[in-house]
Amino acid sequence: MRHRRDIDKLGMTKSHRESVLANVTKGLILNSKVDTTLKRAKAGQRYTERVISLARRGDQHARRIVFARLQDKAVVDKLFSEIGPRYKDRPGGYTRVVKLGPRRGDGAEQARLMLV
């Protein structure tokens, strides 16, 4: 039974899924928006919200947790110096998903994940 299991597996193994979500999050932090499929955008939104919540704390332990997930020092520095303080007074909802319509090649539903 799947009671209270809320992770979307995206048809991937755990290591592949973690890599894809980390890459979506890194792209979002560096560029403030990412275009991807709707399922990946929604999964990436949850992942990014948790990372930004850790960055709002701003302590060393939170920085180490985020670095363990993202594995990119430049992204972690930007997250803790710019994005974390920007959302200091906001209790959640740091990102937004906007549907873009179907992709031309295969008809997959596209979406844009962006920082609010």
C-alpha positions as CSV (number, residue, x, y, z in Angstrom):
1,M,0.0,0.0,0.0
2,R,1.2,3.5,-0.8
3,H,-0.4,5.3,2.2
4,R,1.4,8.5,3.0
5,R,4.1,7.8,0.4
6,D,4.4,11.1,-1.5
7,I,7.5,10.8,-3.6
8,D,7.1,10.8,-7.4
9,K,9.6,8.2,-8.8
10,L,9.5,9.7,-12.3
11,G,10.3,6.3,-13.8
12,M,13.9,6.4,-12.7
13,T,16.2,4.7,-10.2
14,K,16.9,6.6,-7.0
15,S,20.3,7.8,-8.0
16,H,19.1,9.0,-11.4
17,R,16.1,10.8,-9.8
18,E,18.3,12.5,-7.2
19,S,20.7,13.7,-9.9
20,V,17.9,15.1,-12.1
21,L,16.3,16.9,-9.2
22,A,19.6,18.3,-8.1
23,N,20.3,19.6,-11.7
24,V,16.8,21.2,-11.9
25,T,17.5,22.9,-8.6
26,K,20.9,24.1,-9.7
27,G,19.6,25.5,-12.9
28,L,16.8,27.3,-11.1
29,I,19.1,28.8,-8.5
30,L,21.6,30.0,-11.2
31,N,19.0,31.2,-13.8
32,S,15.8,31.9,-11.7
33,K,13.8,29.8,-14.1
34,V,13.9,26.3,-15.7
35,D,11.8,24.9,-18.5
36,T,11.2,21.1,-18.2
37,T,8.3,18.6,-18.2
38,L,5.4,19.2,-15.8
39,K,6.2,16.1,-13.7
40,R,9.8,17.1,-13.3
41,A,8.9,20.7,-12.5
42,K,6.5,19.6,-9.7
43,A,9.1,17.2,-8.2
44,G,11.8,19.8,-8.6
45,Q,9.6,22.4,-6.9
46,R,9.3,20.2,-3.7
47,Y,13.1,19.6,-3.8
48,T,13.9,23.3,-4.3
49,E,11.5,24.5,-1.6
50,R,13.2,22.2,0.9
51,V,16.7,23.4,-0.1
52,I,15.6,27.1,0.2
53,S,14.1,26.4,3.6
54,L,17.5,25.1,4.7
55,A,19.2,28.2,3.2
56,R,16.9,30.4,5.2
57,R,18.4,28.9,8.4
58,G,21.8,30.0,7.2
59,D,23.9,27.9,9.7
60,Q,26.8,25.6,9.0
61,H,24.9,22.4,9.3
62,A,22.2,23.5,6.8
63,R,25.0,24.5,4.4
64,R,26.6,21.1,4.7
65,I,23.2,19.3,4.1
66,V,22.6,21.5,1.0
67,F,26.1,20.8,-0.4
68,A,25.6,17.1,0.1
69,R,22.5,17.3,-2.1
70,L,23.7,19.7,-4.8
71,Q,27.5,19.1,-4.9
72,D,28.2,22.6,-6.3
73,K,30.0,25.2,-4.2
74,A,29.1,28.1,-6.4
75,V,25.4,27.3,-6.2
76,V,25.5,26.8,-2.5
77,D,27.2,30.1,-2.0
78,K,24.6,31.9,-4.1
79,L,21.8,30.1,-2.3
80,F,23.0,31.1,1.1
81,S,24.2,34.7,0.3
82,E,21.4,35.9,-2.0
83,I,18.3,33.6,-2.2
84,G,18.1,32.6,1.5
85,P,18.1,36.1,2.9
86,R,15.6,37.2,0.1
87,Y,13.0,34.8,1.5
88,K,13.8,35.3,5.2
89,D,10.3,36.6,6.1
90,R,8.4,34.3,3.7
91,P,7.1,31.1,5.3
92,G,7.1,29.0,2.1
93,G,6.0,29.2,-1.5
94,Y,9.3,30.3,-2.9
95,T,8.7,28.8,-6.4
96,R,5.9,28.8,-9.0
97,V,5.1,26.3,-11.8
98,V,3.5,27.7,-15.0
99,K,2.3,25.3,-17.7
100,L,3.6,26.0,-21.2
101,G,1.7,23.5,-23.2
102,P,2.8,20.4,-25.1
103,R,6.3,19.9,-26.4
104,R,6.4,19.9,-30.2
105,G,8.5,16.7,-30.6
106,D,6.6,14.2,-28.4
107,G,3.7,16.1,-26.9
108,A,5.0,16.0,-23.4
109,E,3.4,18.7,-21.1
110,Q,6.0,21.4,-20.6
111,A,6.2,23.7,-17.6
112,R,8.4,26.6,-16.3
113,L,9.6,26.4,-12.8
114,M,10.6,29.9,-11.5
115,L,11.5,31.7,-8.3
116,V,8.8,34.0,-6.9
